[in-house]
């Protein structure tokens, strides 16, 4: 048995923040941000909005698109790095919002590669006939862990959620191949210093800004491109395909320079790459499923297309999945 994507969905908060608006709070400019990142706008949660609501809305859209009733969902997986609560996470709140009753759920944390990791795990569970229908969500409220006084990071991130519903298929459709890797020696390239058991929250950690995301930008750039290239080539080999067979590449939407470097290394032209980071910025685990859903709904991705999803993220993690829609 194979695992096939039978529905996609996404959600972006109503609030849109432009680069010009950011110039009012940090020393930056629209030109500087666009040149270095490719980002023009991002969607942010309002202070009173519950992050799990994004995952619920994206999941509802995916379930509706599939034509499958919600009670057919056997398992819920939420890929997120910054859950609603450290414990119990985000999955229980999403499950309750969807009315999933006693069905199992869990959060999965693997940096910005979380959705790719979750999709691989879900496909394996369906292939093994452990579950029939699995709802996979990538959701992130990065605005809640962003230092809005740090111009190096605050311009990069946005909030959002994307979801897919996987169901049984054949081995010639759906998830055709995957490749997952990680390098723990690069764990500090992207990290949030305090709030865990190593450095619990305290007045000192709050005063030091240790609950905001920290990033070594040059290290991320040097690692991200070769990581995604390796994973993409390996996933295609696992699927018995080549880059010539690929209709669409959907990379993690982190930075336009990273995406363009990956395109050059893979020799993939821009008309075969889905990019939306100019409008939504880096939404971490949500970036790939949001881009996938948008391309399915606007008709760029059609049934039968071969699509590669590839990402890198904190950990450092990286991976790719090849799917036939």
C-alpha positions in Angstrom: 0.0 0.0 0.0 1.2 3.5 -0.7 0.2 6.9 0.8 -1.5 9.5 -1.4 -2.2 13.2 -0.7 -6.0 13.4 -1.1 -6.5 17.0 0.2 -4.6 20.2 0.9 -5.3 23.2 3.0 -3.7 26.3 4.4 -4.4 29.4 6.6 -2.7 32.8 6.9 -3.7 35.3 9.6 -5.6 38.4 8.4 -3.0 40.9 9.6 -0.4 41.8 6.9 2.8 43.7 7.8 4.8 45.3 5.0 8.5 46.0 4.9 7.7 49.7 5.1 5.9 49.2 8.4 9.0 47.4 9.8 11.1 50.5 9.1 9.1 52.3 11.8 10.4 49.9 14.5 13.9 48.9 13.3 16.7 50.5 11.2 16.0 48.9 7.8 14.4 49.6 4.4 12.2 47.8 1.9 15.0 47.8 -0.6 17.4 46.2 2.0 14.9 43.5 2.9 13.9 42.6 -0.6 17.5 42.5 -1.9 18.7 40.2 0.9 15.6 38.0 1.5 13.0 38.4 -1.3 10.4 39.2 1.3 7.9 42.0 0.9 5.1 41.2 3.3 4.3 38.7 6.1 1.1 37.6 7.9 1.1 37.9 11.7 -1.3 36.7 14.5 -3.0 39.3 16.6 -2.0 39.2 20.3 -5.3 37.5 21.3 -5.3 34.8 18.5 -4.6 31.2 19.5 -1.9 29.7 17.3 -3.6 26.3 17.2 -6.5 28.0 15.4 -4.3 28.3 12.3 -3.7 24.5 12.3 -7.4 23.9 12.8 -8.4 26.1 9.8 -5.8 24.6 7.5 -6.9 21.1 8.5 -10.5 21.9 7.9 -9.7 23.1 4.4 -7.7 19.9 3.6 -10.4 17.7 4.9 -13.0 19.6 2.8 -10.8 19.4 -0.3 -10.4 15.6 0.1 -14.1 14.9 0.2 -13.4 12.6 3.1 -15.4 13.0 6.3 -13.5 14.2 9.4 -14.3 11.0 11.3 -12.1 9.1 8.8 -9.0 10.6 10.2 -7.1 8.0 12.1 -4.1 10.0 13.3 -3.1 13.7 13.7 0.5 14.9 13.4 1.4 18.5 14.0 4.8 19.6 12.9 5.8 22.6 14.9 8.8 24.0 16.7 7.0 26.5 18.9 3.8 24.8 20.2 0.9 26.6 22.0 2.4 25.2 25.2 5.6 23.4 25.9 3.3 20.8 27.4 1.0 19.4 26.1 2.0 21.0 22.8 -0.3 22.0 19.9 -1.7 18.7 18.7 -4.3 18.3 21.5 -5.7 21.8 20.9 -5.9 21.1 17.2 -7.5 17.7 17.8 -10.1 19.2 20.1 -10.9 22.0 17.6 -11.4 19.4 14.9 -13.6 17.1 17.1 -11.3 14.1 16.6 -12.4 12.5 19.9 -10.1 9.7 21.1 -8.0 9.5 18.0 -4.2 9.7 18.6 -2.2 12.8 18.0 1.3 14.1 18.6 3.6 17.1 17.8 6.7 16.5 15.8 9.7 18.8 16.1 12.4 18.8 13.4 13.1 22.5 12.7 11.8 23.9 9.4 12.1 20.3 8.0 9.3 19.2 10.3 6.7 18.9 7.6 9.0 16.8 5.4 9.8 14.6 8.3 6.1 14.3 9.3 5.1 13.4 5.8 7.7 10.7 5.6 6.6 9.2 9.0 2.9 9.4 8.0 3.6 7.7 4.6 5.5 4.9 6.4 2.6 4.3 8.8 0.1 4.1 6.0 2.4 1.8 3.9 2.6 -0.5 7.0 -1.2 -0.4 7.2 -1.0 0.9 10.8 -3.4 3.8 9.9 -5.5 4.5 6.9 -5.9 8.3 6.9 -3.4 10.7 8.5 -3.7 14.4 8.9 -0.4 16.2 8.7 -0.1 19.8 9.7 2.8 22.3 9.6 2.0 25.3 11.8 4.1 28.0 13.3 3.6 31.3 15.2 7.1 32.7 14.7 5.9 36.2 15.6 5.7 35.0 19.2 9.4 34.1 19.4 10.8 36.9 17.2 12.8 39.8 18.6 11.2 42.8 16.9 14.2 44.9 17.8 16.6 42.7 15.9 16.6 43.7 12.2 18.6 40.6 11.2 15.8 38.3 12.2 12.5 40.2 12.5 12.2 40.8 8.8 12.4 37.1 8.0 9.4 35.5 9.7 5.7 35.1 9.4 2.9 33.0 10.9 0.7 30.4 9.1 -0.3 26.8 8.8 -0.6 24.3 6.0 -2.1 20.8 6.0 -2.4 17.6 3.9 -4.7 14.6 4.4 -3.0 11.4 3.4 -5.0 8.3 2.5 -4.2 4.8 1.1 -3.0 4.7 -2.5 -0.7 2.5 -4.6 3.1 2.5 -4.8 2.9 4.2 -8.1 1.2 7.3 -6.7 1.4 9.6 -3.7 4.7 9.5 -1.7 7.2 7.9 -4.0 10.5 8.4 -2.2 12.1 10.4 0.6 15.5 11.2 2.2 16.0 12.5 5.7 19.2 13.6 7.3 20.5 15.7 10.3 23.7 17.1 11.7 23.7 17.6 15.5 27.0 19.4 15.3 25.1 22.4 13.8 22.5 22.6 16.5 23.3 26.1 17.4 22.9 27.6 13.9 19.3 28.3 14.8 18.1 28.1 18.3 16.0 29.6 21.1 18.3 29.7 24.2 15.9 29.7 27.1 12.6 28.2 28.2 13.6 24.5 28.1 15.0 22.3 30.9 18.6 23.3 30.1 17.8 27.0 30.8 14.4 27.4 32.5 12.6 30.7 32.3 13.6 33.3 34.8 13.7 37.0 35.2 17.3 36.9 34.0 16.5 35.0 30.8 13.6 37.3 30.0 15.8 40.4 30.6 18.5 38.9 28.3 16.0 38.3 25.5 16.8 34.6 25.6 13.3 33.6 24.7 13.7 34.9 21.1 14.9 33.0 18.2 18.7 33.4 17.4 20.2 32.7 14.0 23.7 32.5 12.6 22.7 33.7 9.1 26.0 32.9 7.2 26.2 29.4 8.7 22.6 28.7 7.7 23.2 29.8 4.2 26.3 27.7 3.7 24.6 24.6 5.1 21.1 24.9 3.6 21.9 24.8 -0.1 24.1 21.6 -0.2 21.8 20.0 2.4 18.6 20.4 0.2 20.5 19.5 -2.9 21.7 16.2 -1.4 18.3 15.3 0.0 16.5 16.1 -3.3 18.8 13.9 -5.3 18.6 11.1 -2.9 14.8 11.2 -2.6 14.5 11.2 -6.4 16.9 8.2 -6.6 14.7 6.4 -4.0 11.7 7.1 -6.2 13.5 5.8 -9.3 13.2 9.3 -10.9 15.5 12.1 -12.1 15.2 15.8 -12.1 14.0 15.7 -15.6 10.9 13.9 -14.3 10.0 16.7 -11.8 7.2 19.0 -12.7 7.5 21.2 -9.6 10.1 21.9 -6.9 8.8 23.4 -3.6 11.7 24.4 -1.4 11.4 25.6 2.2 10.6 29.3 1.8 13.5 30.8 3.9 15.3 33.2 1.7 15.3 33.9 -2.0 19.1 33.7 -2.3 19.0 30.2 -0.8 16.3 29.1 -3.2 18.1 30.6 -6.3 21.3 28.9 -5.3 19.5 25.6 -5.0 17.9 26.1 -8.4 21.3 26.7 -10.0 22.8 23.6 -8.3 19.9 21.4 -9.4 19.7 23.2 -12.8 16.0 23.7 -12.3 14.4 26.8 -14.0 12.2 29.3 -12.2 9.1 28.1 -14.1 9.3 24.8 -12.3 9.7 26.3 -8.7 6.9 27.4 -6.4 7.8 30.5 -4.5 5.6 32.6 -2.2 8.0 33.9 0.4 7.6 37.4 -1.0 4.1 37.4 0.3 4.2 35.2 3.4 7.9 35.2 4.5 9.5 32.3 6.3 6.8 30.3 8.1 9.1 27.4 9.1 7.2 24.1 9.1 4.2 25.7 7.5 6.1 27.1 4.4 6.0 24.0 2.2 2.3 22.9 2.8 1.1 26.5 2.4 3.0 26.8 -0.9 1.7 23.3 -2.0 -1.9 24.2 -1.2 -1.7 27.5 -3.0 -0.3 25.9 -6.1 -2.9 23.1 -6.1 -5.8 25.6 -5.6 -4.7 28.0 -8.4 -4.2 25.1 -10.8 -0.4 25.2 -11.3 -0.1 21.7 -9.7 -2.5 19.3 -11.3 -3.2 15.5 -10.8 -0.3 13.4 -12.0 2.4 16.0 -11.4 5.6 14.9 -9.8 6.5 17.4 -7.0 9.6 17.5 -4.8 9.3 19.0 -1.3 12.7 19.9 0.3 13.7 21.7 3.4 16.4 22.4 6.0 16.0 23.7 9.5 17.2 23.9 13.1 18.9 20.8 14.4 20.3 21.0 11.8 17.8 18.8 9.9 17.2 18.4 6.2 15.2 16.2 3.9 13.1 15.8 0.8 10.0 14.0 -0.3 8.9 13.1 -3.8 5.2 12.9 -4.3 2.8 12.4 -7.2 -0.2 14.5 -6.7 
